[in-house]
Amino acid sequence: MEDIKKQQIIETLSKRVESFDCPICHQSKYSFVDGYSVDIIQQQYKGLQLAGRIMPKVTLVCNNCGHIDNFSLGVLGLIEDNTENSDEGKNT
């Protein structure tokens, strides 16, 4: 991930989230995972559908207990290329 994009994500999260206290251990030190991950949106739970809709996200990890928090790029307004395969920001 480019440093400028990482900074944009961090700034956006900082504006929208008042406090990054871990809901498990209540510590407030997180690490930013340097990269993106996606959830695959599919209509059935059996099997794995590799082609289709996705939900891109960024991840923070609690430095104390390892709790993982994911944040939707679409809802944060950080998707540059809104392709037809993305479900980001859609109300379904």
Secondary structure, 3 states (H helix, E strand, C coil): CCHHHHHHHHHHHHHHCCCCCCCCCCCCCEEECCCCEEEEECCCCCCCCCCCEEEEEEEEEECCCCCEEEEECCCCCCCCCCCCCECCCCCC
